[in-house]
Amino acid sequence: MFNRPLHWLAHPAQRRGMFILLASAALSLWSAAARADEWCVLKLKDGRTLSGILVMKNDGGITLRPEGGENIAFANAEIVESSFQKSPREEYAEKRALVKDDDLSGRYALLLTFYYANQKSASAKAFCKDEAEQLLKDFPDSASIQKLHRAVSQAAEKPDAAAVAPDAGTGGTATQIPDPGTPAAAVVPLMSASDQNLLRLYQFDFKKDAKLSLTIPKDVVDDLFKSKGDSEELKKYKVAGGPLKFRNLRPVEQLEVIFDLRERELYPKIKVGGEPASLLTFRTDIHAMLIGYFTQRFAAQVPGLIAKPKNISSPAEAYTNFLALSLASVDGHAVIDHQSPADSLLLQWGLPRDLAKYPAPEIKGWKPYFTGTNDSRFIEISRWIKSTYEMPADSMSLPSAEKPKESGQKPGPASPATPQQPNPRRQPGQSGNLNQPGPGSPLPGNP
């Protein structure tokens, strides 16, 4: 193969071809090196989203190393999308830069979130220990900081052990989130797995969550056509030919029709693979702040809140609090106000009373969480509220500690809405026709 004399490259066209080939190879190597050690996020076809340091990317697939874990290889056939984002440490540094040094609650909640989200990583535990030591220097008299420091120090000394909750004391068993000094709240039952799935469905956003997997069983379609048949309501979707034609639609299009017709009795059978963006943000970014400030002070005003979850990053516990906040109102004011996010009591009760439209109730030890409406945390949570969908009052109910009155029956989702009920997730002016989506969204709104 290489027995040609070197002068065979003498022809100009051959030299140009070889130069282009070598340059292309060099560029590929340079690109791979530039991406090495970056934080990569993978969305997989099974609905999972995984992230970690990019170890290798080639024609066959991608290898990641999660924080504190082993290398995991994924074939291209398993991957829906890959992207490069900031690592957890980089995100922490950016958020920490926005929190004032004398803001105990803000710094506490930020470190607590990072601690729970990265508790499997030995290096993350060591990082948390260093941060907690600095917090203890800045706030030596805070019982909450003392507990947090003790917990992360224990975890850093035993990097292979499960993370210890900050108030677990010396027993070594995770129990509760640190209590800043308010009375313990009543035990609140957690949402079931089926209700968690139902909540994910209600918070599904056709634009942001379009790549999440949806499973709509055959019997759901059959039941839809038993209920609606060849009704005028179905004709506008051009699927009146029967279930077979309807099943030819993409799952997201099927869901659109089911949502638009408000067939709520079908919702529990639909499975959402993965986590809608708004719920993911709540669970990983918002929930820790709630535990550190809102729920432990105001649980008595908002029934159903878990003031002391065992694990703030647990979907069951985060979703239970999300649902409680979504359904709650006090004196006619919504805790989460979707029409006017800044008016949400979730935000108003964290403002200085002289700046609040709805001042916080008189609670012993209360201090404002935000400096004002221009506080970056106030703005961030307002944006998050805007990204969520209002929960219809009869759509779901909070878990109850009481046993069902009728033997063998379990509390289920509320009965379906009547056709005359307004669709709370439909934006003004949006159409219900698949071929004429409403403004601002590729598809009409949700249930």
VODRENFI-437081 format. One record per residue: x, z negated, y of N, C-alpha, C in turn; residue in three letters. Coordinates in steps of 0.1 Angstrom, whole numbers, plus 5000, padded with zeros to 4 digits. Atoms other than C-alpha are relative to their C-alpha. Layout:
N
XZYXZYXZYALA
...
***
This chain:
447
500850004988500050005000500950005013MET
499250014988502849925024501350084998PHE
498749935002505350185013500150125010ASN
499949904990504750405043501249965010ARG
499050044990507650425068499349955013PRO
500650064988507150235101499650115010LEU
500349914990507050555120498650064998HIS
501349955002503550625106499049955011TRP
500750054989502250425136500350075013LEU
499549934988503850675160498850075007ALA
501149934994500550855166499249905010HIS
500750084990498850715198498749944995PRO
501350055005495350685182500249894990ALA
499750105010496850485153500449875007GLN
499650124993498550245177498949935007ARG
501250064993495350195197499149934990ARG
500850065010493450125166500549874995GLY
499450125005495949875153500049895011MET
500150104989496049705188498649935001PHE
501450054999492249665189499749914988ILE
500250085012492249525153500749865002LEU
499250134999494949265161499449925012LEU
500650074988493349175195498749934996ALA
501350055004489949125178500249884991SER
499650125009491548895151500449885009ALA
499550114992493348695178498949935008ALA
501150064993490148655198499149914991LEU
500850085010488248535167500749864998SER
499350135002490948275160499949915012LEU
500150084988490948165196498649935002TRP
501450054999487148125196499849884991SER
500250115009487247915165500749885004ALA
499250124995489947695179499349935012ALA
500650054989488047655211498849914997ALA
501250085004484947525192500449884991ARG
499650115009486847295169499949875007ALA
500250144995486046925173498949995010ASP
501250014991482947005194498949944993GLU
501250065006479646835188499050104997TRP
500949895004477447075169498749944995CYS
501450045004473647035163499450124992VAL
500649905009472047215134498549974997LEU
501450015004468347285129499950074986LYS
500049945013467747345092498650044996LEU
501349945004464947535074499149894994LYS
500950105006463747215057499549905010ASP
500650084989462847065091500949905006GLY
499150104995465846835095500850065012ARG
499149974989468046835126501249904998THR
498850085003471646715119501150035010LEU
498949984991474646675142501349934996SER
498750065003478346605140501150095006GLY
498949924995481746725148500250134992ILE
499849875007482247095139501450004994LEU
498750005008484947105112500450154998VAL
499749865003484647475103498850095002MET
501049914999482547775110500550144996LYS
499549875004482948105091498850084996ASN
501149915003480848395077499149934990ASP
500850065010479548165049499149895005GLY
500850114995478247885070500849905009GLY
499450104991479147565089500249874993ILE
499750145005480747235080500149905011THR
500150114990479946925100500649874995LEU
499650145004481346575100499249915009ARG
500850094992478646335112500849885004PRO
499350124995479746025132500149904989GLU
499750105010481445795107499750054986GLY
500349965014480546015077501050104995GLY
499149905006482046275054499550145004GLU
500349864997482146645058498950054992ASN
501249955007478946825049500050155003ILE
500149864999478847205043498650054999ALA
501349945000475747415051500250154999PHE
500049855001475247775040499150065011ALA
500849944989473948015066498550014996ASN
501449995004470748055045499249875003ALA
500750134997469947685052499849975015GLU
500050034985470447705090499050095007ILE
500849934991467847805115500750035013VAL
499449994987469847745146501249905001GLU
498850104997473247595157500250015015SER
499750004986474147485191501149895003SER
499050104996476847285209499549925011PHE
500550094990475946975228501149895003GLN
499150114998477546665242499949904988LYS
500050105010478646405217499349885004SER
500650134996476946065216500849925010PRO
499250074991479945915233500050065014ARG
500149944987479846175261498749985007GLU
501350034994476146125266499949855005GLU
500050144996476645745267500849995014TYR
499150014988479445795294499250055012ALA
500849944989477146015315498949905005GLU
501150094997474245765313500549875006LYS
499450134995476545465319500450025015ARG
499649974986477745635351498849985010ALA
501250014992474145625364499549865002LEU
500550145000473645255357501049915009VAL
499150094992474945005383500649894992LYS
499350105007477444755372499349864999ASP
500750125000475244465381498650004994ASP
501349985007472144605362500149954986ASP
499950065013472044375332499150074990LEU
501049945009468844525317500450144996SER
499649865003470044885321501150014991GLY
498849995008473444825306499749954986ARG
500350065013472044615278499250104992TYR
500849905007469344875268500850124996ALA
499149885003471945165270500949974988LEU
499150035011474344985247499349984987LEU
500850025012471644875223499550124994LEU
500449875006470345225219501250074993THR
498849945006473845355212500349934987PHE
499750095012474445065187499150044988TYR
500949975011471345145166500150144996TYR
499949865004471745515167501350044993ALA
498749965006475345515155500549894991ASN
499650125007475445205133500750034987GLN
499349975012476845395103501550045002LYS
498749954997480045485121500949885004SER
499050104998483045245120500550015014ALA
499549984987484445395152499049975011SER
501050034990481145365170499849845001ALA
500150145000480944995160501149945009LYS
498850054993484444935174499850035015ALA
500349964986483345115206499049905006PHE
501050094995480244895209500649865003CYS
499450134998482344585205500749995013LYS
499350004987484544685234499150005012ASP
501050004989481544755256499349875001GLU
500750135000479844435246500949895006ALA
499050104994483044235255500050025015GLU
500049984985482944395290498749945005GLN
501350064995479244305293500149855001LEU
499950155000480043945283500849955012LEU
499250044988482643925310499250015013LYS
500849984988480244055336498849915001ASP
501250085001477243845324500249894990PHE
499750115010478743535307498949914997PRO
501150105002475543325311498850064993ASP
501249935006473143585295500049974985SER
500250035015471843465261499950134992ALA
500249875006470843825253501450074998SER
498749945001474343955260500949934989ILE
499350085010475843675239499650044986GLN
500549965013473643765210500550144996LYS
499549865003474544135213501550014997LEU
498550005002478244065216500349944986HIS
499850065013478043845185499750104988ARG
500449915010476244105165500950124998ALA
499149885001478444405173501449964996VAL
498750055004481544195168500049984985SER
500250025014480344105133500050144993GLN
500149865006479544475126501450075000ALA
498749944999482944585138501049954990ALA
499150075009484744335116499750054985GLU
500449955013482844475086499550145001LYS
500549864997482744855092499250064989PRO
500749945011481344935058498649944997ASP
501250085002478444685060498950065009ALA
501249964991474944755074500149935013ALA
499950074987474644685111499149885000ALA
500750134998473544335120499250015013VAL
500850004987470644305145500649905009ALA
499450084990471744145177499549855000PRO
500450145000469743825171499949944986ASP
500050055014470343785134500849884998ALA
499250125001472643495141501150014990GLY
498949995010475043415113499550034986THR
500649985014472643485084500450144994GLY
499649875006473743845081498850104997GLY
501249925003470143985078499450045013THR
500649954987468744205105498549955001ALA
501450054998465544055119499450065013THR
500749964989464644125155501050055011GLN
499249974988465844275188500149885008ILE
499850124992467244015212498949975009PRO
501150054992464643815231500649955013ASP
499550054987465443785268499449875005PRO
500550134996463543465270498549985000GLY
501450015000459843545267499549954987THR
500550055013457543395240499950114990PRO
500149915011457443565207498650064999ALA
501349935001454643825203499549994986ALA
500650005013452243845174500650124992ALA
499549895009453244055144499050115001VAL
500849884999451944405147500350094988VAL
499849915012451344625116500650135005PRO
499449874997453344945115499150124996LEU
500749885004451945295114500450054986MET
499749955014451745445079500750145002SER
499449865000453645765070499150115004ALA
500949904998450545965071499650005015SER
500350004986449645845106501250045009ASP
498949964993453145905118500050165000GLN
500149865000452746265107498950055009ASN
501149964991449446285125500449995015LEU
499550014986451046165157501050115003LEU
499149894998453746425153499250135003ARG
500949884998450946685151499450005014LEU
500650014987449246555182501150035011TYR
498949984990452646575201500750134998GLN
499349875002453546925188499850095012PHE
500049914988454447155217500350144995ASP
499849865006454047525209501350075005PHE
498949944994456947615232501349934995LYS
498850085004459547335225500249984985LYS
499950045014458747275189499650114991ASP
500549895008457947625177500950024987ALA
499149985012460947615152499849894990LYS
500250105010459747305135499150064989LEU
500749955011458347375100498649945000SER
501450045001454547355096499550044986LEU
500649975013452747335062498549985001THR
501450004999449147425063499550044986ILE
500449975014447747395027498850105000PRO
501149915002445347645013498649945002LYS
501350074999442547395011499649985015ASP
500350024986442847345049499350135005VAL
500549874996442147715055498650024994VAL
501349985007439347715029498949915007ASP
501050094993437647415046499750055014ASP
500249954987438047575080498950114999LEU
501049895001436047885068498749954994PHE
501250055004433547675051499249945012LYS
500650064988432947495084499550115010SER
500349914989433047795107499550144995LYS
500549885006432548095084500350125010GLY
499949884991431948415104499449975014ASP
500550044988431048225135500650075012SER
499549944988431448355170501349945005GLU
498850074997434148095175501250064994GLU
498849945007436348265149500150145004LEU
499949864997435548615159501050035011LYS
499249974989437448585191501550004996LYS
498650005005440648525171500350124991TYR
499849885008440048845151500549974986LYS
499750035014440348665118498749974992VAL
501350035007436648665108499950074987ALA
500049945013437548875078500149914988GLY
499950095011438048565058501349924999GLY
498850085002440648315046501250084998PRO
498849925003442948575033500750065012LEU
499549944988443348745066500649895009LYS
499550114992443748405083501449954995PHE
498850055006446548305059501250105003ARG
498949914996448548615070500649975014ASN
499550044987448948455104501249904998LEU
498950105001452148255110499449865001ARG
500550145000451647875105499749955014PRO
500250054986451947815143498850075006VAL
501349934995449148075149498849944994GLU
501150075007446947905123499749875007GLN
500250134993447547575140499450015013LEU
500649984987446647715173498550014999GLU
501449995002443247815160499349874996VAL
500550135004442647485143499949905012ILE
500050084988443647305175498950045009PHE
501049954990441447525197498649974996ASP
501350035005438447465175499849854998LEU
500050155001439247085175499449964986ARG
500450045013438847065137500849884995GLU
499150125002440246715136500049954986ARG
500050055014439146635101501150074991GLU
499049935007441746895090501449955003LEU
498750044996444646745109500949924990TYR
499250085009445746485084500750074989PRO
499449925011446446755058501150095004LYS
498949914995448846955080501349925001ILE
498750075000452446855076501050065010LYS
499049964990455046865104501349974995VAL
498650025004458646905093500849985012GLY
499250034989460946745118499249925011GLY
500650094989460246565151499850075013GLU
500249934987458646705182500949945011PRO
499050034990460946695212499649875008ALA
500450124992458946435232500149874992SER
499950125008458846185203501549974997LEU
498650025002462546235196500649935012LEU
499550064987463346155233499549865001THR
500550145000461145845231500749914991PHE
499450095010462645715199501549975003ARG
498650014998466245775209500449955014THR
499650034986466245725247499149905007ASP
500950084993463145555259499749864994ILE
500550125007462245295233500949885002HIS
499150124998465345075238499749935013ALA
500350054987464445035274498749925000MET
501250075001460944935265500149874994LEU
499850125007462144675241500749905009ILE
499250094992464644535265499349955012GLY
500650044988462344515294498449994999TYR
501549994999458644625291499349924989PHE
500850065011457344515257500149854999THR
499850145002458844175256499449925012GLN
500650074989457344085290498550035001ARG
501449964998454044275289499250024987PHE
500749985013453044265252498649945000ALA
501350075000450244025260499050095008ALA
500849924992448844275286499650134992GLN
500249875007449144585262499949964985VAL
500250045015447644495227500650114992PRO
499449915009449444655198501450035001GLY
498649984999452944655211500849914991LEU
499150085007455744545189501149955010ILE
499050054990457744325212501449984994ALA
498750025007460444265186500150084987LYS
499849925012461044555163501249964992PRO
498750025007463544515135501050115002LYS
499049894998465044855142499350095011ASN
500649924990464245035175500050144998ILE
499949855002465245375162499250044988SER
500949965011462845355132498850075005SER
501249934996460145615135498749924999PRO
501350085002457445375122499949905012ALA
500150104989458245115149499950075013GLU
500049934987458945355177498650075002ALA
501349934999455745555170498949915002TYR
501050104998453645245167499949965015THR
500050044986454745145202499550125009ASN
500449884992454245505215498550015000PHE
501549995001450645505202499449895008LEU
500650114992449945165217500050035015ALA
499849974986451245275251499150115004LEU
500849884997449345605249498549975001SER
501450035000446045445242499649895010LEU
500350124992446345145266499750035014ALA
500250004985444945095301499749865004SER
500250134995444844785322499350015014VAL
500849994988442144745349499750145004ASP
500349864997441345115346501250095003GLY
498849924997444945225351500850024986HIS
499449975013446645405322501549955000ALA
498650045001449945265309500950135000VAL
499449864999450945635304499050095006ILE
500949924993449245845330500550145000ASP
499649865002449546215320499750085012HIS
500449924989447846345351500949975012GLN
499150044989450146145375501049914994SER
499050085007453246025356500549885008PRO
499550114992454545815385499149895001ALA
501050114999451345615385499949924987ASP
500150075013451845505349500549855002SER
499650144999451945125346501349984993LEU
498750005006454945185323501150005011LEU
499049994989456745275355499749905012LEU
500450084988454745085382500449864998GLN
499750145002455344745366501549984999TRP
498650024999459044805367500650025014GLY
499649994986459144865404500049875008LEU
500250124991459744595431498650005004PRO
501550014997456244465438499750065014ARG
500449954987456444565475500150165000ASP
499949865001457144925464499050064991LEU
500849955011454644955436498550025005ALA
501449974997451245115439499149904992LYS
500650105009450144885410501049904996TYR
498950105003452344575411499949944987PRO
499950065013453444405380499249865000ALA
500650135001451444105368501049885002PRO
499150124998452843755375500449964986GLU
499450035013455143705345501249925003ILE
498950094998457643425343501350074997LYS
498849945002461143555347500050155003GLY
500049854997460043905358500950045011TRP
499149944990462544115377499750154999LYS
500249855000462144485387501150064992PRO
499149925008463744735364500650115008TYR
499549894991463945015389500249965014PHE
499850034986465245005424499050065009THR
501149934992462545245436499750134992GLY
500449885006460945575428501150114999THR
498849915001464245755434501049964990ASN
499150055010465945555407500150114989ASP
499849895010467345805381499249974988SER
500750045012465745605353498550025002ARG
501449974997462345625370499750144999PHE
500249865000462645995374500150054986ILE
499849955014463846045338498849974992GLU
501150045008460945855323498750075005ILE
501149924995458446035346500050144994SER
499949875006459746365333499650004985ARG
500350015014459446245297498549994999TRP
501450015001455846135303499350145002ILE
500549874997455146485317500150094988LYS
499849915012456446635284499149964988SER
500850045011454046435263498550045001THR
501449965000450346505254499249885000TYR
501050115000447446275261499449994987GLU
500750025012446046115231498549985002MET
501450024999442246155229499649864995PRO
500350145003440645805228499549984986ALA
500650025013438945875195500950074989ASP
499249925009441846065179500749914989SER
499350095009443845775164499749865004MET
500150144996443645405163501249924995SER
498950085003446245135162499949934986LEU
500150075013447144975128499449875002PRO
500650134999445144665121500549914989SER
499650095010446244355104498949954991ALA
501250035009442744305090499850104989GLU
500349925012441744435056498750085003LYS
501249924998439144715056498849924994PRO
501250075004435644565053499450064987LYS
500649945012434544815026501150014990GLU
499050005011436444784994500550144997SER
499449875005438845064985500150105011GLY
499949914989438645225019501149965010GLN
498950034991441445255044499650065014LYS
500349944987441145315082500650145001PRO
499549864999441545685088499850055014GLY
500149954987441545915118498550015004PRO
501350004995438545925140499350134996ALA
500849885003435746175134500350115009SER
499749894991436146525148499250005013PRO
500749984988435246605183498950104999ALA
501149905000432046785190500450125008THR
499549884993432347135203499849995016PRO
500150014985431147025238501149915006GLN
499050094994433946775242501250085006GLN
498849934995436746895265501249984992PRO
498850015007440046965250501049935009ASN
499250074991442346705266501450065002PRO
498749944999445446915259500050145006ARG
500149874994444147235273500349995015ARG
499750004986445647305307499050095007GLN
501049934993443347435334500350155000PRO
499849854999442847815332500650064987GLY
499549955012444247845297498950064991GLN
500949935009442548085273500149954986SER
499950035014441748015237500250124991GLY
499849885007442448365226501550024996ASN
498749985004445548435205500750115008LEU
499449884994446048765223500049985015ASN
500050024986445548615258500549855003GLN
499550144998447748295260499949965014PRO
500150064986447348065290501350005007GLY
498850004992449848045318500949894997PRO
499050115002453047845314500349974985GLY
499850035014452847845276499850134992SER
500249885008453248115249498749994992PRO
501250025007450147975232499149905007LEU
500850104994447147765243500449864997PRO
499750145002447247395245499649944987GLY
500250065013446947145217498749924999ASN
501450055002444046935204499549905010PRO
***
